[in-house]
Amino acid sequence: MELSVDGGFRQWWLLLIRGLLFILAGIYMIASPATSFVALGFIFGLMILLAGISELLHVSNSHSPGSRNWHLGLGILEVVLGIVFISHIATSVAVLRILVGLWFIFRGIALFNYSRIIGASWVTKLGGIVTVIFGLLILFDVVFGSMTIILFVAIGFIITGFFNVWLGYSLKPRT
C-alpha cells in the first residue's frame, strides 16, 4: 500500500498547527504529570479528534484517488475514537493503562519464548522476565502505570508533533 501526498496540498498549515498542538500537549504532560493523568483521556481524545478532522479535510481536498480511501478510513476512525475518549475520560484512561500493561506482559512472554526457541543467552531470558514485570507494574501499580503512560504519550506527542511541523513546512508552497 502506498500513501501519497498531493504536491498541491493547500492545507499545509493544518499539519503545522496539529504538530504544534502535539508538541505543546507533550510538554504540558511532562511538566504536570499529576494533573496530566486526570486530563490524559481528554487531551488524548482531543488530539485524536483534531487529527481525524485534519485527515477528513485532506480527503475533501485531495486529488490523489490512491490514498483517499486510506485517509478517509483513518479520519473516520480518529473522529470516532476522539469522541469516545472525550466522553468517557475515566474509562478510557483505565482501559489505556490495562492495554499497555497487557501489551508489555505479552511482549515479555514472547521475548522469553524466543530465547528458548533460538537457544539465546540468559540475557534474553532476563529481558523477557523484566519486560513481564514491567507490564505487571503498569497493570497493578496505578501510580507507576499512570506515570509510565504519561511519559510514553508525552514523548510520542512531541515526536509526532515535530514530524507534523516538518511535513507542514515541507508542503508549504514556495513563492
LONU-746507 format. One record per residue: x, y, z of N, C-alpha, C, O in turn. Coordinates in steps of 0.05 Angstrom, whole numbers, padded with zeros to 5 digits, always signed. Example, Ala and Ser with C-alpha at 12.3 -4.5 7.8 and 13.67 -1.06 7.14 Angstrom:
! LONU-746507
+00264-00114+00156+00246-00090+00156+00264-00066+00156+00285-00066+00169;+00257-00045+00142+00273-00021+00143+00258+00001+00157+00268+00023+00161;
! end
This chain:
! LONU-746507
+00017-00023+00000+00000+00000+00000+00018+00025+00000+00036+00027+00016;+00012+00043-00018+00028+00067-00020+00012+00091-00011-00011+00094-00021;+00023+00106+00006+00010+00131+00015+00023+00154+00000+00048+00156+00000;+00008+00172-00011+00020+00194-00025+00006+00220-00016-00017+00220-00007;+00021+00241-00019+00011+00268-00012+00012+00284-00037+00032+00285-00051;-00009+00298-00043-00010+00314-00067+00011+00336-00066+00017+00346-00044;+00022+00343-00089+00041+00365-00090+00028+00391-00084+00041+00410-00075;+00002+00393-00089-00012+00418-00084-00029+00417-00059-00051+00428-00058;-00019+00406-00038-00033+00404-00013-00036+00432-00001-00016+00444+00008;-00060+00443-00002-00065+00471+00006-00067+00475+00036-00064+00497+00045;-00073+00454+00051-00076+00457+00080-00051+00450+00095-00052+00436+00116;-00028+00458+00085-00002+00453+00098-00003+00464+00127+00010+00453+00145;-00017+00486+00130-00018+00499+00156-00033+00482+00177-00028+00485+00201;-00051+00464+00168-00064+00446+00187-00044+00427+00200-00046+00421+00224;-00026+00417+00183-00005+00399+00194+00013+00415+00213+00021+00404+00234;+00018+00439+00207+00035+00456+00224+00021+00461+00251+00034+00458+00272;-00004+00468+00250-00019+00473+00275-00022+00447+00291-00018+00446+00315;-00028+00425+00277-00031+00399+00291-00005+00392+00304-00004+00382+00327;+00017+00396+00290+00044+00389+00301+00050+00406+00326+00060+00395+00346;+00044+00432+00325+00048+00449+00348+00031+00441+00372+00040+00442+00394;+00006+00433+00366-00011+00424+00388-00001+00398+00401-00002+00395+00425;+00009+00380+00384+00021+00355+00395+00045+00362+00413+00048+00351+00434;+00062+00380+00403+00086+00387+00419+00078+00400+00445+00089+00393+00466;+00059+00419+00444+00050+00432+00469+00037+00413+00488+00042+00414+00513;+00021+00394+00478+00009+00374+00495+00030+00357+00508+00028+00350+00532;+00050+00349+00494+00072+00332+00505+00088+00347+00526+00094+00335+00547;+00094+00372+00522+00109+00388+00542+00092+00391+00567+00102+00389+00589;+00066+00397+00563+00048+00400+00586+00048+00374+00603+00048+00376+00627;+00046+00352+00589+00044+00326+00604+00070+00321+00620+00068+00311+00642;+00093+00328+00609+00118+00324+00624+00120+00343+00647+00130+00336+00669;+00111+00368+00643+00113+00389+00664+00093+00385+00687+00098+00392+00709;+00070+00373+00681+00049+00369+00702+00039+00340+00701+00016+00335+00693;+00055+00321+00710+00047+00293+00708+00023+00286+00726+00006+00270+00717;+00020+00298+00749-00002+00291+00767-00029+00299+00754-00048+00283+00754;-00031+00324+00745-00056+00333+00733-00059+00322+00705-00081+00320+00695;-00037+00314+00692-00038+00303+00665-00053+00277+00664-00068+00272+00645;-00050+00261+00685-00064+00235+00684-00094+00239+00684-00108+00224+00670;-00103+00258+00699-00132+00264+00700-00141+00274+00673-00162+00268+00663;-00124+00291+00661-00131+00303+00636-00124+00286+00611-00131+00293+00589;-00110+00264+00616-00100+00248+00594-00122+00238+00575-00119+00240+00551;-00143+00229+00586-00165+00219+00569-00176+00242+00551-00181+00237+00527;-00180+00265+00563-00190+00288+00547-00169+00297+00526-00176+00301+00503;-00144+00301+00535-00123+00310+00516-00120+00290+00494-00118+00298+00470;-00118+00265+00501-00114+00244+00481-00138+00244+00461-00135+00243+00437;-00162+00245+00472-00186+00246+00455-00187+00270+00437-00194+00268+00414;-00180+00293+00449-00180+00318+00433-00159+00317+00410-00165+00325+00388;-00135+00307+00416-00115+00306+00396-00123+00286+00373-00118+00291+00350;-00134+00263+00381-00143+00244+00361-00166+00255+00345-00167+00252+00320;-00185+00269+00358-00207+00282+00344-00197+00303+00323-00206+00303+00300;-00178+00320+00332-00167+00340+00314-00151+00327+00291-00153+00337+00268;-00137+00306+00297-00122+00292+00275-00142+00280+00255-00137+00281+00231;-00164+00269+00265-00185+00258+00248-00198+00279+00230-00202+00275+00206;-00204+00302+00242-00215+00324+00226-00196+00333+00205-00204+00338+00182;-00170+00335+00212-00150+00342+00193-00148+00322+00170-00146+00330+00147;-00150+00296+00176-00149+00276+00155-00173+00279+00137-00171+00276+00112;-00197+00284+00148-00221+00287+00132-00219+00312+00114-00229+00312+00092;-00207+00333+00125-00203+00357+00108-00184+00350+00085-00187+00360+00063;-00164+00334+00091-00145+00326+00070-00160+00311+00048-00155+00315+00024;-00178+00292+00056-00193+00276+00037-00210+00294+00020-00212+00290-00005;-00223+00314+00032-00241+00331+00017-00227+00348-00004-00239+00357-00024;-00201+00352+00000-00186+00369-00019-00165+00353-00035-00150+00365-00050;-00164+00327-00031-00144+00311-00045-00151+00305-00074-00175+00301-00080;-00131+00306-00090-00135+00299-00119-00123+00272-00125-00123+00264-00149;-00113+00258-00106-00100+00233-00110-00119+00210-00101-00122+00206-00077;-00131+00196-00120-00150+00175-00112-00138+00152-00098-00152+00137-00084;-00112+00147-00101-00099+00124-00089-00099+00125-00058-00101+00104-00046;-00096+00148-00047-00094+00149-00018-00119+00159-00004-00120+00161+00020;-00139+00167-00020-00164+00177-00008-00177+00158+00011-00186+00166+00033;-00180+00133+00003-00194+00113+00020-00179+00109+00046-00191+00107+00068;-00152+00108+00045-00136+00105+00070-00141+00129+00088-00147+00125+00112;-00139+00153+00078-00143+00177+00094-00172+00180+00104-00176+00189+00127;-00191+00172+00088-00219+00173+00096-00224+00154+00119-00236+00161+00139;-00214+00129+00117-00218+00109+00138-00204+00118+00164-00215+00116+00185;-00179+00128+00161-00165+00137+00184-00178+00161+00197-00180+00162+00222;-00188+00179+00181-00202+00203+00192-00227+00196+00207-00232+00206+00228;-00243+00178+00196-00268+00170+00209-00261+00155+00235-00274+00161+00256;-00242+00137+00234-00234+00123+00258-00224+00142+00280-00232+00139+00303;-00208+00161+00273-00198+00180+00292-00219+00198+00304-00219+00204+00327;-00238+00207+00287-00260+00223+00298-00277+00207+00318-00284+00217+00339;-00283+00182+00311-00299+00165+00329-00284+00160+00355-00295+00164+00377;-00259+00152+00353-00243+00147+00377-00240+00173+00394-00241+00172+00419;-00236+00195+00381-00234+00221+00396-00259+00227+00411-00258+00235+00434;-00282+00223+00399-00307+00228+00413-00311+00209+00436-00320+00217+00458;-00304+00184+00432-00307+00164+00454-00288+00171+00477-00297+00170+00500;-00263+00178+00471-00244+00185+00493-00253+00210+00508-00250+00211+00532;-00263+00230+00494-00271+00255+00506-00296+00250+00524-00298+00262+00546;-00314+00233+00515-00339+00230+00530-00337+00209+00553-00354+00208+00570;-00316+00193+00553-00312+00173+00574-00283+00174+00585-00268+00155+00581;-00276+00196+00597-00248+00200+00604-00238+00180+00624-00217+00168+00619;-00251+00175+00646-00241+00156+00666-00239+00128+00655-00219+00114+00660;-00258+00120+00640-00258+00093+00628-00235+00091+00608-00221+00071+00608;-00232+00111+00591-00211+00109+00571-00183+00108+00583-00166+00094+00573;-00179+00123+00605-00153+00123+00618-00148+00096+00631-00126+00085+00629;-00168+00085+00644-00165+00059+00657-00160+00037+00636-00143+00020+00640;-00175+00038+00614-00171+00018+00593-00144+00021+00580-00131+00001+00574;-00135+00045+00576-00109+00050+00564-00087+00038+00582-00069+00025+00571;-00088+00042+00608-00068+00031+00626-00068+00000+00625-00047-00012+00625;-00091-00011+00624-00094-00041+00623-00082-00051+00597-00068-00071+00596;-00089-00038+00575-00079-00047+00548-00048-00045+00547-00035-00063+00537;-00037-00023+00557-00008-00020+00556+00005-00041+00574+00025-00053+00566;-00005-00046+00598+00006-00066+00615+00005-00094+00603+00025-00108+00604;-00018-00101+00591-00020-00127+00578-00001-00130+00554+00010-00151+00550;+00001-00108+00539+00020-00109+00516+00048-00115+00525+00061-00132+00513;+00058-00102+00547+00085-00108+00557+00087-00137+00567+00107-00150+00563;+00066-00146+00580+00067-00174+00590+00069-00193+00567+00086-00212+00567;+00053-00190+00546+00054-00207+00523+00081-00205+00508+00091-00225+00498;+00092-00181+00506+00118-00177+00493+00140-00191+00509+00157-00203+00497;+00138-00189+00535+00158-00203+00552+00157-00233+00550+00177-00247+00548;+00132-00244+00549+00129-00273+00545+00139-00281+00518+00153-00302+00516;+00134-00266+00498+00144-00272+00471+00174-00271+00470+00187-00289+00458;+00186-00251+00483+00215-00250+00484+00227-00274+00498+00247-00285+00489;+00216-00281+00521+00225-00305+00536+00223-00330+00519+00241-00346+00518;+00200-00333+00505+00196-00356+00487+00216-00357+00464+00226-00378+00457;+00221-00334+00452+00241-00332+00431+00268-00341+00441+00283-00355+00427;+00275-00333+00465+00301-00341+00476+00303-00371+00479+00324-00383+00476;+00281-00384+00486+00281-00413+00488+00283-00426+00461+00297-00446+00458;+00269-00415+00441+00268-00428+00414+00296-00426+00401+00305-00445+00390;+00308-00403+00403+00334-00399+00389+00358-00406+00407+00381-00404+00398;+00353-00413+00431+00374-00420+00450+00392-00397+00457+00416-00399+00459;+00379-00374+00460+00394-00349+00466+00404-00349+00495+00398-00367+00511;+00420-00330+00500+00433-00327+00526+00414-00320+00548+00390-00314+00543;+00424-00321+00572+00408-00315+00596+00399-00285+00595+00379-00278+00608;+00414-00269+00580+00407-00240+00579+00379-00237+00565+00363-00220+00574;+00374-00252+00544+00348-00251+00530+00326-00260+00548+00304-00248+00549;+00331-00282+00563+00310-00291+00582+00305-00271+00603+00282-00266+00611;+00327-00259+00614+00324-00239+00634+00308-00215+00623+00291-00203+00637;+00313-00208+00598+00298-00186+00585+00268-00192+00584+00252-00174+00589;+00261-00217+00578+00233-00224+00578+00221-00223+00605+00198-00213+00608;+00235-00232+00625+00225-00231+00653+00222-00202+00662+00201-00195+00674;+00241-00185+00657+00240-00157+00665+00217-00143+00650+00203-00127+00662;+00212-00150+00625+00190-00138+00610+00163-00146+00622+00145-00130+00624;+00161-00171+00629+00136-00181+00642+00132-00166+00668+00109-00158+00674;+00152-00164+00684+00150-00150+00710+00142-00121+00705+00125-00110+00720;+00154-00108+00685+00147-00080+00678+00117-00079+00671+00103-00060+00680;+00107-00097+00655+00079-00098+00648+00061-00102+00672+00040-00090+00675;+00069-00120+00690+00053-00124+00714+00053-00099+00732+00032-00093+00744;+00075-00085+00734+00075-00060+00749+00056-00039+00737+00041-00026+00751;+00056-00037+00710+00037-00019+00697+00009-00027+00703-00009-00010+00708;+00004-00053+00702-00023-00063+00705-00033-00061+00734-00056-00053+00738;-00016-00067+00754-00026-00068+00781-00017-00045+00799-00029-00042+00821;+00002-00029+00791+00010-00006+00807+00000+00019+00792+00012+00027+00772;-00022+00030+00801-00035+00052+00787-00016+00076+00783-00016+00087+00761;-00001+00083+00803+00017+00106+00801+00039+00101+00781+00043+00117+00763;+00052+00078+00783+00073+00071+00764+00061+00070+00735+00073+00080+00716;+00039+00056+00732+00026+00054+00706+00018+00081+00695+00022+00086+00671;+00007+00098+00711-00002+00124+00702+00022+00141+00693+00021+00154+00672;+00043+00141+00709+00067+00157+00703+00080+00146+00677+00090+00162+00661;+00081+00120+00674+00093+00108+00651+00078+00116+00626+00089+00124+00605;+00052+00114+00627+00035+00121+00604+00038+00151+00598+00039+00158+00574;+00038+00168+00618+00041+00197+00613+00067+00202+00599+00068+00217+00580;+00089+00190+00608+00115+00195+00596+00116+00184+00567+00125+00198+00549;+00105+00160+00563+00105+00149+00535+00088+00166+00517+00096+00172+00494;+00065+00174+00526+00047+00190+00509+00059+00218+00504+00058+00228+00481;+00071+00230+00524+00084+00256+00521+00106+00255+00500+00108+00272+00483;+00123+00235+00503+00145+00232+00483+00134+00227+00455+00144+00238+00436;+00114+00210+00454+00101+00205+00428+00088+00230+00416+00090+00234+00392;+00075+00246+00432+00063+00271+00422+00085+00290+00412+00081+00302+00391;+00107+00292+00427+00128+00311+00418+00141+00301+00392+00145+00318+00374;+00146+00276+00390+00158+00265+00365+00139+00269+00342+00146+00278+00320;+00113+00261+00346+00093+00265+00325+00090+00294+00317+00088+00301+00294;+00091+00311+00337+00089+00340+00332+00111+00350+00315+00106+00365+00296;+00136+00343+00321+00158+00352+00305+00156+00343+00276+00162+00358+00258;+00148+00318+00272+00145+00308+00245+00122+00321+00230+00123+00326+00206;+00100+00328+00244+00078+00342+00231+00086+00371+00224+00079+00380+00202;+00101+00384+00241+00111+00411+00235+00130+00409+00211+00127+00426+00192;+00147+00390+00210+00166+00387+00188+00150+00381+00162+00156+00393+00141;+00130+00364+00163+00114+00358+00140+00099+00382+00130+00098+00388+00106;+00086+00396+00149+00072+00421+00142+00090+00441+00129+00083+00454+00108;+00113+00445+00140+00133+00464+00129+00142+00455+00101+00146+00471+00083;+00146+00428+00098+00155+00418+00072+00134+00421+00051+00141+00424+00027;+00108+00420+00058+00087+00423+00039+00079+00452+00033+00063+00457+00015;+00090+00470+00048+00083+00498+00045+00092+00507+00017+00116+00503+00010;+00074+00519+00001+00082+00528-00025+00104+00549-00024+00103+00567-00007;+00124+00546-00041+00146+00565-00042+00138+00587-00062+00132+00581-00085;+00139+00611-00053+00132+00633-00072+00155+00652-00076+00153+00671-00092;
! end
